Amino acid sequence: MRIKDLKPGMQNVDVEGTITKIGRTRSFISRKTGRRVFIAEAVLEDDSGSIVLVLWNQQIRQVNKGDRVAIKRGYVKEYRGVLQLNVGREGKILKI
């Protein structure tokens, strides 16, 4: 699938692209678990466009700027008017 074809609410999305930017890592205490969680937003780009890729905890260390990756079984949502690709618990990030 190409990035330009992604729409909010899509699930089980498989897409490939290059990480062109990784934002700073932030942390907060989860209301659900009471544990500290880490989050960073990266930009995933292919020849059709780009999308914000949300990285959680150990996913942040899995990728670097310039890496070509495949996202398997991701899902798409819109947050504050911005389209986001999430890997989720069922998904995977694979370097290619």
N, CA, C and O atoms as a DFTB+ gen file, in Angstrom:
384 C
 N C O
     1  1       0.839      -1.171       0.000
     2  2       0.000       0.000       0.000
     3  2       0.888       1.238       0.000
     4  3       1.991       1.225       0.545
     5  1       0.398       2.293      -0.610
     6  2       1.141       3.553      -0.665
     7  2       0.606       4.527       0.383
     8  3      -0.569       4.469       0.747
     9  1       1.451       5.401       0.856
    10  2       1.075       6.333       1.913
    11  2      -0.084       7.225       1.486
    12  3      -0.960       7.521       2.298
    13  1      -0.105       7.654       0.239
    14  2      -1.179       8.563      -0.192
    15  2      -2.559       7.903      -0.128
    16  3      -3.572       8.603      -0.127
    17  1      -2.616       6.579      -0.075
    18  2      -3.881       5.854      -0.046
    19  2      -4.397       5.601       1.367
    20  3      -5.490       5.060       1.532
    21  1      -3.631       5.983       2.392
    22  2      -4.035       5.734       3.771
    23  2      -5.133       6.693       4.208
    24  3      -5.085       7.889       3.917
    25  1      -6.125       6.149       4.912
    26  2      -7.267       6.923       5.396
    27  2      -7.509       6.595       6.866
    28  3      -7.209       5.486       7.307
    29  1      -8.054       7.559       7.639
    30  2      -8.350       7.286       9.047
    31  2      -9.268       6.071       9.198
    32  3     -10.205       5.891       8.420
    33  1      -8.991       5.248      10.199
    34  2      -9.808       4.073      10.468
    35  2      -9.322       2.799       9.806
    36  3      -9.822       1.716      10.109
    37  1      -8.351       2.912       8.901
    38  2      -7.832       1.703       8.247
    39  2      -7.056       0.863       9.257
    40  3      -6.358       1.396      10.120
    41  1      -7.189      -0.472       9.136
    42  2      -6.484      -1.395      10.016
    43  2      -5.760      -2.438       9.178
    44  3      -6.024      -2.582       7.985
    45  1      -4.852      -3.159       9.808
    46  2      -4.045      -4.187       9.134
    47  2      -3.358      -3.636       7.886
    48  3      -3.374      -4.253       6.821
    49  1      -2.753      -2.454       8.049
    50  2      -2.091      -1.758       6.955
    51  2      -0.643      -2.227       6.850
    52  3       0.077      -2.275       7.848
    53  1      -0.226      -2.569       5.642
    54  2       1.171      -2.879       5.350
    55  2       1.698      -1.790       4.424
    56  3       1.152      -1.577       3.341
    57  1       2.751      -1.102       4.841
    58  2       3.308      -0.013       4.043
    59  2       4.820       0.027       4.231
    60  3       5.333      -0.330       5.291
    61  1       5.524       0.464       3.197
    62  2       6.980       0.596       3.257
    63  2       7.361       2.036       2.993
    64  3       6.662       2.755       2.279
    65  1       8.477       2.455       3.574
    66  2       8.957       3.807       3.343
    67  2      10.264       4.048       4.058
    68  3      10.861       3.140       4.637
    69  1      10.698       5.300       4.004
    70  2      11.944       5.716       4.620
    71  2      11.645       6.680       5.760
    72  3      10.813       7.578       5.624
    73  1      12.327       6.488       6.883
    74  2      12.203       7.401       8.018
    75  2      13.004       8.659       7.674
    76  3      14.228       8.601       7.557
    77  1      12.320       9.791       7.511
    78  2      13.003      11.028       7.128
    79  2      13.231      11.965       8.304
    80  3      14.014      12.910       8.209
    81  1      12.546      11.702       9.411
    82  2      12.699      12.563      10.589
    83  2      12.224      11.791      11.813
    84  3      11.270      11.016      11.738
    85  1      12.893      12.007      12.932
    86  2      12.425      11.471      14.212
    87  2      12.437      12.622      15.205
    88  3      13.477      13.235      15.448
    89  1      11.282      12.907      15.774
    90  2      11.153      13.987      16.747
    91  2      11.721      13.576      18.095
    92  3      12.140      12.436      18.291
    93  1      11.725      14.515      19.005
    94  2      12.268      14.225      20.333
    95  2      11.341      13.269      21.087
    96  3      10.129      13.249      20.873
    97  1      11.937      12.495      21.958
    98  2      11.187      11.542      22.770
    99  2      10.598      12.267      23.971
   100  3      11.279      13.032      24.654
   101  1       9.321      12.012      24.211
   102  2       8.639      12.563      25.384
   103  2       8.201      11.395      26.259
   104  3       8.101      10.260      25.792
   105  1       7.943      11.682      27.522
   106  2       7.450      10.624      28.399
   107  2       6.322      11.167      29.253
   108  3       6.206      12.372      29.477
   109  1       5.498      10.253      29.721
   110  2       4.407      10.591      30.621
   111  2       4.017       9.346      31.394
   112  3       4.419       8.237      31.041
   113  1       3.239       9.527      32.437
   114  2       2.751       8.405      33.230
   115  2       1.389       7.988      32.663
   116  3       0.472       8.802      32.560
   117  1       1.278       6.724      32.304
   118  2       0.039       6.197      31.751
   119  2      -1.049       6.180      32.814
   120  3      -0.838       5.686      33.922
   121  1      -2.207       6.718      32.476
   122  2      -3.344       6.672      33.410
   123  2      -3.834       5.238      33.589
   124  3      -4.336       4.862      34.648
   125  1      -3.677       4.462      32.543
   126  2      -4.183       3.079      32.556
   127  2      -3.317       2.160      33.423
   128  3      -3.839       1.374      34.213
   129  1      -1.983       2.262      33.270
   130  2      -1.086       1.326      33.963
   131  2      -0.311       1.959      35.117
   132  3       0.202       1.245      35.978
   133  1      -0.220       3.281      35.145
   134  2       0.573       3.952      36.161
   135  2       2.067       3.920      35.894
   136  3       2.856       4.371      36.725
   137  1       2.462       3.392      34.745
   138  2       3.877       3.298      34.380
   139  2       4.274       4.446      33.458
   140  3       3.442       5.034      32.767
   141  1       5.577       4.748      33.467
   142  2       6.108       5.760      32.556
   143  2       6.182       5.154      31.154
   144  3       6.696       4.050      30.975
   145  1       5.671       5.877      30.173
   146  2       5.745       5.450      28.780
   147  2       6.451       6.535      27.972
   148  3       6.424       7.715      28.323
   149  1       7.075       6.110      26.896
   150  2       7.825       7.022      26.032
   151  2       7.180       7.037      24.653
   152  3       6.699       6.011      24.172
   153  1       7.173       8.203      24.023
   154  2       6.564       8.353      22.708
   155  2       7.411       9.315      21.873
   156  3       7.966      10.287      22.385
   157  1       7.493       9.018      20.580
   158  2       8.166       9.915      19.631
   159  2       7.415       9.834      18.312
   160  3       6.852       8.797      17.963
   161  1       7.416      10.933      17.593
   162  2       6.792      10.953      16.280
   163  2       7.880      10.999      15.224
   164  3       8.784      11.833      15.282
   165  1       7.785      10.099      14.263
   166  2       8.708      10.067      13.141
   167  2       7.905      10.398      11.886
   168  3       6.674      10.396      11.905
   169  1       8.606      10.677      10.811
   170  2       7.953      10.876       9.523
   171  2       8.375       9.733       8.614
   172  3       9.562       9.493       8.398
   173  1       7.369       9.030       8.084
   174  2       7.594       7.935       7.139
   175  2       7.202       8.437       5.760
   176  3       6.114       8.984       5.577
   177  1       8.089       8.250       4.791
   178  2       7.866       8.802       3.455
   179  2       8.098       7.742       2.384
   180  3       9.027       6.939       2.470
   181  1       7.228       7.757       1.369
   182  2       7.475       6.965       0.162
   183  2       7.316       7.898      -1.034
   184  3       7.186       9.109      -0.851
   185  1       7.321       7.367      -2.238
   186  2       7.255       8.237      -3.413
   187  2       5.890       8.900      -3.601
   188  3       5.740       9.758      -4.471
   189  1       4.894       8.518      -2.798
   190  2       3.555       9.094      -2.944
   191  2       3.240      10.152      -1.881
   192  3       2.282      10.910      -2.034
   193  1       4.036      10.213      -0.810
   194  2       3.763      11.179       0.245
   195  2       4.415      10.797       1.552
   196  3       5.328       9.972       1.593
   197  1       3.924      11.419       2.641
   198  2       4.493      11.143       3.959
   199  2       3.379      11.105       4.997
   200  3       2.282      11.623       4.783
   201  1       3.693      10.473       6.133
   202  2       2.735      10.348       7.228
   203  2       3.512      10.317       8.534
   204  3       4.665       9.887       8.570
   205  1       2.874      10.774       9.606
   206  2       3.474      10.696      10.937
   207  2       3.390       9.244      11.404
   208  3       2.319       8.638      11.390
   209  1       4.520       8.702      11.813
   210  2       4.592       7.351      12.368
   211  2       4.805       7.496      13.868
   212  3       5.815       8.047      14.306
   213  1       3.860       7.006      14.650
   214  2       3.942       7.115      16.110
   215  2       4.732       5.923      16.653
   216  3       4.393       4.768      16.397
   217  1       5.786       6.227      17.404
   218  2       6.650       5.198      17.981
   219  2       6.500       5.203      19.496
   220  3       6.548       6.259      20.127
   221  1       6.320       4.031      20.071
   222  2       6.146       3.879      21.516
   223  2       7.285       3.061      22.098
   224  3       7.718       2.077      21.498
   225  1       7.767       3.462      23.255
   226  2       8.731       2.707      24.065
   227  2       9.871       2.129      23.247
   228  3      10.635       2.889      22.652
   229  1      10.015       0.809      23.196
   230  2      11.155       0.181      22.518
   231  2      11.160       0.415      21.012
   232  3      12.208       0.278      20.380
   233  1      10.020       0.763      20.420
   234  2       9.972       1.046      18.979
   235  2      10.856       2.243      18.633
   236  3      11.385       2.324      17.524
   237  1      11.018       3.163      19.567
   238  2      11.811       4.364      19.320
   239  2      13.260       4.000      19.004
   240  3      13.888       4.625      18.150
   241  1      13.784       2.997      19.689
   242  2      15.177       2.585      19.475
   243  2      15.347       1.668      18.267
   244  3      16.472       1.394      17.851
   245  1      14.248       1.197      17.706
   246  2      14.320       0.277      16.566
   247  2      14.699       0.950      15.263
   248  3      15.242       0.302      14.368
   249  1      14.421       2.248      15.140
   250  2      14.628       2.920      13.855
   251  2      15.488       4.167      14.001
   252  3      15.557       4.771      15.072
   253  1      16.131       4.533      12.924
   254  2      16.939       5.747      12.845
   255  2      16.573       6.502      11.581
   256  3      16.031       5.933      10.634
   257  1      16.877       7.788      11.580
   258  2      16.656       8.584      10.383
   259  2      17.418       7.949       9.219
   260  3      18.585       7.581       9.354
   261  1      16.742       7.827       8.075
   262  2      17.355       7.231       6.888
   263  2      17.060       5.755       6.716
   264  3      17.304       5.204       5.643
   265  1      16.540       5.096       7.747
   266  2      16.211       3.669       7.648
   267  2      15.042       3.446       6.709
   268  3      14.076       4.209       6.714
   269  1      15.129       2.409       5.912
   270  2      14.000       1.962       5.086
   271  2      13.300       0.879       5.901
   272  3      13.929      -0.090       6.324
   273  1      11.994       1.049       6.119
   274  2      11.257       0.130       6.985
   275  2       9.958      -0.322       6.331
   276  3       9.426       0.324       5.428
   277  1       9.473      -1.450       6.820
   278  2       8.147      -1.951       6.453
   279  2       7.324      -1.991       7.735
   280  3       7.772      -2.517       8.753
   281  1       6.138      -1.442       7.678
   282  2       5.198      -1.508       8.785
   283  2       4.187      -2.586       8.440
   284  3       3.540      -2.521       7.394
   285  1       4.049      -3.557       9.295
   286  2       3.120      -4.667       9.084
   287  2       1.995      -4.585      10.104
   288  3       2.241      -4.412      11.297
   289  1       0.778      -4.707       9.638
   290  2      -0.430      -4.731      10.471
   291  2      -0.591      -3.466      11.322
   292  3      -1.002      -3.532      12.481
   293  1      -0.263      -2.324      10.731
   294  2      -0.452      -1.053      11.410
   295  2      -1.895      -0.586      11.288
   296  3      -2.717      -1.228      10.634
   297  1      -2.192       0.542      11.926
   298  2      -3.514       1.144      11.786
   299  2      -3.368       2.657      11.670
   300  3      -2.385       3.238      12.129
   301  1      -4.363       3.280      11.050
   302  2      -4.314       4.702      10.759
   303  2      -5.393       5.418      11.556
   304  3      -6.533       4.960      11.636
   305  1      -5.015       6.551      12.145
   306  2      -6.007       7.376      12.832
   307  2      -5.662       8.842      12.585
   308  3      -4.581       9.174      12.097
   309  1      -6.597       9.694      12.930
   310  2      -6.363      11.126      12.831
   311  2      -6.345      11.682      14.247
   312  3      -7.255      11.420      15.033
   313  1      -5.310      12.448      14.572
   314  2      -5.180      13.035      15.900
   315  2      -4.887      14.518      15.732
   316  3      -3.883      14.902      15.133
   317  1      -5.771      15.342      16.266
   318  2      -5.645      16.793      16.148
   319  2      -5.463      17.236      14.707
   320  3      -4.669      18.128      14.411
   321  1      -6.212      16.598      13.815
   322  2      -6.193      16.966      12.406
   323  2      -5.033      16.424      11.601
   324  3      -4.890      16.751      10.423
   325  1      -4.195      15.594      12.222
   326  2      -3.020      15.044      11.542
   327  2      -3.188      13.534      11.399
   328  3      -3.488      12.842      12.371
   329  1      -2.995      13.031      10.184
   330  2      -3.069      11.598       9.920
   331  2      -1.854      10.918      10.531
   332  3      -0.726      11.368      10.331
   333  1      -2.077       9.827      11.280
   334  2      -0.990       9.110      11.946
   335  2      -1.060       7.626      11.644
   336  3      -2.140       7.041      11.559
   337  1       0.112       7.028      11.485
   338  2       0.243       5.584      11.341
   339  2       0.790       5.049      12.653
   340  3       1.820       5.515      13.141
   341  1       0.099       4.068      13.222
   342  2       0.496       3.448      14.479
   343  2       0.798       1.982      14.232
   344  3       0.127       1.331      13.431
   345  1       1.799       1.467      14.911
   346  2       2.149       0.056      14.758
   347  2       1.261      -0.796      15.653
   348  3       0.800      -1.854      15.226
   349  1       1.016      -0.372      16.858
   350  2       0.142      -1.108      17.763
   351  2       0.756      -2.396      18.265
   352  3       1.888      -2.737      17.922
   353  1      -0.002      -3.106      19.078
   354  2       0.495      -4.352      19.677
   355  2       0.551      -5.499      18.689
   356  3       1.392      -6.389      18.814
   357  1      -0.323      -5.485      17.723
   358  2      -0.383      -6.578      16.740
   359  2       0.566      -6.359      15.577
   360  3       0.843      -7.287      14.817
   361  1       1.069      -5.136      15.432
   362  2       1.907      -4.795      14.282
   363  2       3.385      -4.984      14.536
   364  3       3.813      -5.336      15.635
   365  1       4.165      -4.737      13.473
   366  2       5.619      -4.881      13.543
   367  2       6.283      -3.804      12.695
   368  3       5.728      -3.332      11.702
   369  1       7.489      -3.432      13.117
   370  2       8.374      -2.575      12.317
   371  2       9.545      -3.445      11.887
   372  3      10.231      -4.026      12.728
   373  1       9.773      -3.537      10.591
   374  2      10.875      -4.342      10.073
   375  2      11.794      -3.472       9.228
   376  3      11.330      -2.762       8.336
   377  1      13.095      -3.521       9.502
   378  2      14.052      -2.821       8.642
   379  2      14.229      -3.629       7.370
   380  3      14.346      -4.854       7.408
   381  1      14.247      -2.928       6.243
   382  2      14.443      -3.624       4.951
   383  2      15.619      -3.047       4.201
   384  3      15.933      -3.502       3.102
